[in-house]
Amino acid sequence: MNAPVGHYQYDQIDRNFLQSRIEEFESQVQRRIDGTLTEDEFKPLRLMNGLYLQLHAYMLRIAIPYGILDSRQMRKLSDIAHRYDRDYGHFTTRQNIQFNWIRLEDTPAILRELADVDMHAIQTSGNCIRNVTSDEFAGAAADELVDPRVHAEILRQWSTLHPEFTFLPRKFKIAISGSPNDRVAARFHDIGILARPGVDGTVFRIFVGGGMGRTPIIGQEIFDAVPEDRLLATLEAIVRVYNAHGRRDNIYKARIKILVQAIGIEAYREAVEAELALMNPDHYRLTPETVAAIRARFAVPELVAPDNASEVLAQQRIADREFDLWVRSNTHEHRASGHIIAVVSMKPAGGIPGDATSVQMKRLADLADVHSFGELRITHLQNVVLGHVRQDRLHDLWLSLREVGLASANVGLIGDIVACPGLDYCALANSRSIPIAQKLGARFGNADLQAEIGALSINISGCINACGHHHAGNIGLLGVDKRGEEFFQITLGGRADQGAAIGSILGPALPEDDTVDAIARIVDCYLGKRTAGETFLDTLSRLGDVPFKDAAYEAV
């Protein structure tokens, strides 16, 4: 086994901090259990430690900074799922994992076990800067311009327990990528950051005011080329302006997107520049030495493959058509010769998107040790990535994944459904996201059919808070309540890449089974009307909504 790579290596200062935080929270938990603290008094304390009270039990959301963890951490998550939950965990759209059946009295013990492997649940909830997300192919992708992991770690350290930003008007989300192909939905974040090489080092393009929820908005560019040494000062000023002027009288209007829309991007930029003029730049300057020190805490894999690795893979694809379909959809080009990036779909046909059993988590940890230097990445699309697989060993990886039901050939296809937990767990939801996701997954589960349909995303949210990112789905579903019955509103045309767009409402909401049938007719309409080489979005752009609306509602 090789040493784990890819994520920041903790030191004793980090570990001491986690222990003191756990001791503090353990005292708070005990006071809640013995009644010294009421639920209202306990709520802000538990939320600062990632603990939610849902419909049936407590839910603990565990941070996976910028989506990267190692095999020992995945094994610990497997163990927690088996011992403290109902034998599974759920990967979220913020690259975290959550356990939905946690007992309050067990949380300090769970947090101690997490700390043993350098993990925690800090700032996975509350009105603070949440887990910074990043490109799941960071440091490996052939199309990458700048590896964003180092700056993601810098942002994590800057934002953790920031004294000014612990109680913002509302939760705050940041994403960073170093690729020209936006794989982090940068324009749908409170702050989205795209890194690229500049004349004198790395520069950052920054978007502000994006978000989903009841008011979906695409973020606007506030700065085109912030130099590296000014990155933290610029972000500090952006959040300070929001903290000072964001609304606190109305939870639905408290996000930065509402403030930016209210005053305009030019006025917001001017306010940020005025704030920067008041700040001492030396206090925030990100020096080359600081960046180098953080970079040194990331282990670098030795990527060596035999000269015939690509040839071996090509022959295996010819010999095994099922494997070939999986390679087409579930891999991405690696920067190193003889290697490839493998995406493990957590969306088996008829399964629950993002769920993993303890057995599956343990298998993923074992495979990471064998095939990817002990490293795994969680994607914001609820899948798992092994970032550094030798091409001549990819078939062995696939065979092992198949043994535990993780070899679905559907990444980026219609079966790669994104869904929130919905009304099965969440008290805010209007409808259940899981059953309709399972029905759609089963309806389009055939790998040949998915390959024929091509690139097409389905995103499902159980309520307007949009945790399933339905606004960004090529086909989006929003659960609504109609006189006590669960209905689903269909949207078309959403996307979260560099061409970010918000889906348009197609028509009246439909009951669950009618919605599944309507989507099937929408897909049939697309297959019947597309021209050679067109994706679903291409055909939608060319024809508009009308033929799809006619198809969707023809039997209603």
DAURQUI-V773381 format. One record per residue. N is the residue number from 1. SS is DSSP state (alpha for helix, beta for strand, coil for the rest). PSI is psi in degrees with one decimal (NA if undefined). BURIAL is # if it has 9 or more other C-alpha atoms within 8 Angstrom, else .. Layout:
# DAURQUI-V773381
n: <N N>
ss: <SS SS>
psi: <PSI PSI>
burial: <BURIAL BURIAL>
This chain:
# DAURQUI-V773381
n: <1 2 3 4 5 6 7 8 9 10 11 12 13 14 15 16 17 18 19 20 21 22 23 24 25 26 27 28 29 30 31 32 33 34 35 36 37 38 39 40 41 42 43 44 45 46 47 48 49 50 51 52 53 54 55 56 57 58 59 60 61 62 63 64 65 66 67 68 69 70 71 72 73 74 75 76 77 78 79 80 81 82 83 84 85 86 87 88 89 90 91 92 93 94 95 96 97 98 99 100 101 102 103 104 105 106 107 108 109 110 111 112 113 114 115 116 117 118 119 120 121 122 123 124 125 126 127 128 129 130 131 132 133 134 135 136 137 138 139 140 141 142 143 144 145 146 147 148 149 150 151 152 153 154 155 156 157 158 159 160 161 162 163 164 165 166 167 168 169 170 171 172 173 174 175 176 177 178 179 180 181 182 183 184 185 186 187 188 189 190 191 192 193 194 195 196 197 198 199 200 201 202 203 204 205 206 207 208 209 210 211 212 213 214 215 216 217 218 219 220 221 222 223 224 225 226 227 228 229 230 231 232 233 234 235 236 237 238 239 240 241 242 243 244 245 246 247 248 249 250 251 252 253 254 255 256 257 258 259 260 261 262 263 264 265 266 267 268 269 270 271 272 273 274 275 276 277 278 279 280 281 282 283 284 285 286 287 288 289 290 291 292 293 294 295 296 297 298 299 300 301 302 303 304 305 306 307 308 309 310 311 312 313 314 315 316 317 318 319 320 321 322 323 324 325 326 327 328 329 330 331 332 333 334 335 336 337 338 339 340 341 342 343 344 345 346 347 348 349 350 351 352 353 354 355 356 357 358 359 360 361 362 363 364 365 366 367 368 369 370 371 372 373 374 375 376 377 378 379 380 381 382 383 384 385 386 387 388 389 390 391 392 393 394 395 396 397 398 399 400 401 402 403 404 405 406 407 408 409 410 411 412 413 414 415 416 417 418 419 420 421 422 423 424 425 426 427 428 429 430 431 432 433 434 435 436 437 438 439 440 441 442 443 444 445 446 447 448 449 450 451 452 453 454 455 456 457 458 459 460 461 462 463 464 465 466 467 468 469 470 471 472 473 474 475 476 477 478 479 480 481 482 483 484 485 486 487 488 489 490 491 492 493 494 495 496 497 498 499 500 501 502 503 504 505 506 507 508 509 510 511 512 513 514 515 516 517 518 519 520 521 522 523 524 525 526 527 528 529 530 531 532 533 534 535 536 537 538 539 540 541 542 543 544 545 546 547 548 549 550 551 552 553 554 555 556>
ss: <coil coil coil coil coil coil coil coil coil coil coil alpha alpha alpha alpha alpha alpha alpha alpha alpha alpha alpha alpha alpha alpha alpha alpha alpha alpha alpha alpha alpha alpha coil coil coil coil coil alpha alpha alpha alpha alpha alpha alpha alpha alpha coil coil coil beta beta beta coil coil coil coil beta beta beta beta beta coil coil alpha alpha alpha beta beta beta alpha alpha alpha alpha alpha alpha alpha alpha alpha alpha alpha alpha alpha alpha coil coil coil beta beta beta beta coil coil coil coil coil beta beta beta beta beta beta coil alpha alpha alpha alpha alpha alpha alpha alpha alpha alpha alpha alpha alpha coil coil coil coil coil coil coil coil coil coil coil coil beta coil coil coil beta beta coil coil coil coil coil coil beta coil coil beta coil coil coil coil alpha alpha alpha alpha alpha alpha alpha alpha alpha alpha alpha coil coil coil coil coil coil coil coil coil coil coil coil beta coil beta beta beta beta coil beta coil coil coil coil coil coil alpha alpha alpha coil coil beta beta beta beta beta beta beta beta coil coil beta beta beta beta beta beta beta beta coil coil beta coil coil coil coil coil beta coil coil beta beta beta beta beta beta beta beta alpha alpha alpha alpha alpha alpha alpha alpha alpha alpha alpha alpha alpha alpha alpha alpha alpha alpha coil coil coil coil coil alpha alpha alpha coil coil alpha alpha alpha alpha alpha alpha alpha alpha coil alpha alpha alpha alpha alpha alpha alpha alpha alpha alpha alpha alpha alpha alpha coil coil alpha alpha alpha alpha coil coil coil alpha alpha alpha alpha alpha alpha alpha alpha coil coil coil coil coil coil coil coil coil coil coil coil coil alpha alpha alpha alpha alpha alpha alpha alpha alpha alpha alpha coil alpha alpha alpha alpha alpha alpha alpha alpha alpha alpha beta beta beta beta coil coil coil coil beta beta beta beta beta beta coil coil coil coil coil coil coil coil coil coil beta beta beta alpha alpha alpha alpha alpha alpha alpha alpha alpha alpha alpha alpha alpha alpha coil coil coil beta beta beta beta coil coil coil coil coil beta beta beta beta beta beta beta alpha alpha alpha alpha alpha alpha alpha alpha alpha alpha alpha alpha alpha coil coil coil coil coil coil coil coil coil coil coil coil coil coil beta beta coil coil alpha alpha alpha coil coil coil coil coil coil coil coil alpha alpha alpha alpha alpha alpha alpha alpha alpha alpha alpha coil coil coil alpha alpha alpha alpha alpha alpha alpha coil coil coil coil beta beta beta beta coil coil coil coil coil coil coil coil alpha alpha alpha coil coil beta beta beta beta beta beta beta beta coil coil beta beta beta beta beta beta beta beta coil coil beta coil coil coil coil coil beta coil coil beta beta coil coil coil coil beta beta alpha alpha alpha alpha alpha alpha alpha alpha alpha alpha alpha alpha alpha alpha alpha alpha alpha alpha coil coil coil coil coil coil alpha alpha alpha alpha alpha alpha alpha alpha coil coil alpha alpha alpha alpha alpha alpha alpha coil coil coil coil>
psi: <137.9 160.1 141.0 145.4 174.9 -27.6 165.0 134.1 120.5 152.0 -175.5 -29.1 -45.6 -44.8 -38.7 -39.2 -45.3 -42.0 -43.0 -36.3 -41.2 -42.9 -41.2 -46.3 -33.6 -40.9 -40.0 -40.6 -44.4 -38.3 -31.4 -41.1 -41.4 0.7 1.3 -36.3 134.3 168.1 -39.5 -37.5 -33.8 -29.2 -54.4 -26.6 -44.5 -35.9 -33.9 -13.1 22.5 17.3 119.0 152.7 109.5 -162.2 -40.0 -20.4 178.3 146.5 131.5 121.3 123.0 134.2 134.8 88.8 127.9 27.7 7.2 132.2 167.4 175.4 -37.2 -35.5 -41.1 -38.1 -38.1 -40.7 -39.4 -44.2 -41.8 -42.7 -41.7 -40.0 -31.8 -16.0 -155.4 36.9 21.7 164.8 169.8 118.6 134.5 174.6 4.6 24.0 23.3 -177.6 144.1 148.5 127.6 -2.4 56.2 138.1 137.8 -43.8 -15.9 -14.2 -40.9 -39.1 -40.3 -44.7 -34.7 -42.0 -37.7 -42.8 -30.2 -24.3 26.4 45.3 162.5 -177.5 18.6 134.3 30.6 4.7 178.7 170.8 68.6 -177.5 116.3 -174.8 123.0 125.0 158.5 177.7 125.6 -13.6 14.7 135.4 1.3 -30.9 140.1 -26.8 6.0 138.9 -40.5 134.0 114.5 -3.3 -39.4 -45.2 -29.6 -40.1 -39.9 -42.8 -34.8 -46.6 -40.1 -40.2 -20.0 119.9 32.8 125.2 -27.0 -19.2 24.0 -30.0 72.3 168.5 -31.4 170.1 154.4 128.8 134.9 138.7 145.3 138.5 155.5 21.3 148.2 -17.5 104.7 107.2 12.9 4.1 46.9 -37.5 -2.5 20.3 161.0 -44.2 125.2 134.1 128.6 118.8 146.5 159.4 139.8 -177.2 -39.9 32.4 -169.2 138.3 161.3 127.9 127.2 129.5 145.9 156.4 20.4 162.9 167.6 -125.7 -158.1 -17.8 82.8 131.4 138.7 128.1 153.5 147.5 127.1 -33.9 141.4 -33.3 71.0 124.1 156.9 -41.8 -15.7 2.9 -53.5 -40.4 -41.1 -45.0 -39.6 -44.7 -40.6 -45.9 -34.5 -44.4 -43.8 -43.9 -34.9 -34.0 -9.1 147.7 138.1 1.4 -10.7 109.9 -28.2 -11.9 23.1 -10.3 158.8 -29.2 -35.3 -39.9 -45.7 -41.1 -35.1 -40.5 -15.1 150.6 -33.6 -44.0 -37.0 -42.7 -43.9 -39.6 -38.6 -44.0 -36.0 -39.0 -41.4 -37.2 -23.3 -12.8 147.2 110.0 -27.5 -27.0 -19.9 -0.9 127.7 99.9 158.1 -33.4 -39.9 -45.2 -41.9 -38.1 -40.6 -42.2 -35.2 -18.1 3.2 120.6 144.9 124.1 149.0 104.2 94.8 127.6 151.6 155.0 -27.0 15.2 -44.8 -37.8 -40.3 -45.6 -43.1 -42.4 -38.7 -35.0 -38.9 -39.0 -21.2 100.6 -37.7 -41.6 -40.5 -41.5 -40.7 -42.3 -39.8 -42.8 -28.4 17.5 160.5 147.6 131.9 153.6 -21.5 135.7 139.3 3.2 166.0 153.7 127.3 129.6 121.5 116.5 128.5 34.2 63.1 151.9 121.4 3.1 -178.9 117.0 127.9 -9.2 142.9 133.1 165.6 -36.2 -42.7 -40.8 -40.4 -39.5 -41.1 -40.1 -44.0 -42.8 -32.2 -39.9 -41.3 -39.3 -15.2 40.0 29.7 15.9 140.8 155.9 138.2 134.5 158.4 -2.4 14.0 29.8 178.7 140.2 135.2 113.0 -16.3 65.6 132.5 137.2 -34.1 -7.6 2.8 -37.8 -39.4 -41.5 -46.8 -43.4 -41.0 -38.3 -37.8 -31.5 -26.2 22.7 30.0 29.1 26.5 130.3 71.1 9.5 127.1 1.1 -177.7 -24.2 -7.9 63.1 135.4 130.9 143.8 168.9 -26.5 -159.3 -9.8 -24.3 -42.0 129.0 -16.4 -16.5 153.0 -21.9 167.1 124.8 -30.6 -49.9 -41.6 -32.8 -41.0 -40.4 -42.3 -40.3 -40.2 -39.0 -39.4 29.8 -21.3 126.3 -37.5 -39.6 -43.3 -39.8 -36.8 -40.6 -40.3 -161.4 118.1 120.7 141.5 126.8 136.6 127.5 138.0 -8.8 179.0 -14.1 -15.1 36.7 -21.0 5.5 42.0 -28.2 -28.4 0.9 142.5 -40.5 121.1 144.2 127.7 122.4 132.1 156.8 123.7 100.6 44.1 1.4 149.7 120.6 166.5 127.9 132.8 133.3 152.4 144.3 5.0 152.9 151.7 8.0 -158.9 -14.5 38.9 135.3 150.8 130.4 147.3 138.7 131.1 -39.3 -161.2 150.8 151.4 156.1 165.3 -56.0 -36.7 -33.4 -43.6 -45.5 -40.1 -40.5 -38.5 -40.1 -35.3 -43.7 -42.2 -39.4 -45.6 -47.6 -32.3 -22.7 -9.0 153.4 171.2 127.5 -1.8 136.6 173.4 -45.3 -35.2 -47.4 -40.9 -42.5 -38.3 -39.8 -21.7 -178.9 -25.5 -51.7 -31.3 -36.8 -42.8 -42.2 -43.5 -38.6 13.5 -28.4 4.8 NA>
burial: <. . . # # # # . . . . . . . # . . # # . . # # . # # . # # # # # # . . . # . . . . # . # # # # # # # # # . # . . # # # # # # # # # # # # # # # . # # # # # # # # # # . # # . # # # # # # # # # # # # # # # # # . . # # # . # # # # # # . # # # # # # # # # # # # # # # # # # # # # # # # # . . # # # # # # # . # # # # # . . # # . . . . # # # # # # # # # # # # # # # # . # # # # # # # # # # # # # # # # . . . . # # # # # # # # # # # # . . # # # # # # # . . . # # # # # # # # # . . # # # # # # # . . # # . . . # . . # # # # # # # # . . # # . . # # . # # # . # # . . . . . . . # # # . . . . # . . # . . # # # . . . . . # . . . # # . # # . . # # . . . . . # # # # # . # # # # # # # # . # # # # # # # # # # # # # # # # # # # # # . # # # # # # # # # # # # # # # # # # # # # . # # # # # # # # # # # # # # . # # # . # # . # . # # # # # # # # # # # # # # # # # # # # # . . # # # # # # . # # # # # # # . # # . # . # # # . # # # # # # # # # # # # . # # # # # # # # # # # # # # # # . . . . # # # # # # # # # # # # # . # # # # . . # . . # # # # . . # # # # # . # # # . # # . . . # . . . # # # # . # # . . . . # . # # # . # # . . . .>
